[in-house]
Amino acid sequence: NWKIGDLVEEKIRHIKETIGNKKAILALSGGVDSSVAAVLVHRAIGKNLVCVFVDHGLLRKNEREEVERVFKEHFDMNLVVVDARKRFLEKLRGVTDPEKKRKIIGEEFIRVFEEEAKKHDVEFLVQGTIYSDVIESAASGKTTAKIKSHHNVGGLPEKMNLKLVEPLRDLFKDEVRKVGKYLGIPDRIINRHPFPGPGLAVRVLGEVTEEKLEILREADYIFIETLRKHDYYDKVWQAFAVLLPIKSVGVKGDARAYEYVVALRAVNSVEGMTADWSRIPHDILDEAARRITREVKGVGRVVYDITSKPPATIEWE
Ligand code: XMP
């Protein structure tokens, strides 16, 4: 596609001009936007771009390894992976309120990122802000009631005294995906479902513990794998598992079991503002439920969420 090609080359030229031979830093999540921004800026300034991936311990199964494989090995980028799992888990101990969890994670994220930035002599901060983010933040506080505080890395530039570079600011999501495709980013990243900044912390309802995270990771992985196997992953906007803070009675083998309940959630949506629960074929749900109760230790029951947004939100917290 020659038009996308021209657009990308023009952007690369512009980034080169702006950053010159200085260094830039970017918080890489592995989501579409930060990934495309990273590869674009890497094309312009190479190893002078420092990408920071924070492992806050609230990631999905294999997520960190996948990011390392794509960006370090495939693209040969300057990627720093910060293992901050202990820090986050300690801060979250005993916390059950969803907004408190978000606040703690958002603040700790900024702290970790700032510490990393100080180690490198950076002058620029690259962010994967896209056009809909610009519109949303202009509208927030005015027309839309704030339902949940959404922490990405907002507030970083003011605090850190860095010059902001936002190469995707004028692009819609589908254009960002086209740019990503042109740059050779794998489909798995380009078509990845949205994933909240606070990660699995808002999907382990109530207090977050390593044991619960591990159960959720396995259940979520099985659900997503099952969707992929039946070509359903790309048909839904977002799909995931939630670990409920209750146990329920069941039978496993000959014995009475008393184990956790996992809720599966899948929705169709355009931008996430409203959403309809996905009518996933029963056989697919059945396969996922059977595998989860069989393979994930500690889970005895699986339910499917049939609530749309509104009145529910997409996430459970
Ligand atoms: P809700 O649950 O509000 O979610 O219907 C709408 C979309 O936003 C994602 N989401 C978040 N993203 N930080 C984020 O970066 C957050 O705190 C957060 N909470 C929800 C959610 O996954 C869905 O795609």
Residues whose N, C-alpha, C, O or C-beta is under 5 A from the ligand:
A	BS01	XMP	K148 S149 H150 H151 N152 P194 F195 P196 G197 P198 G272 T313 I314 E315
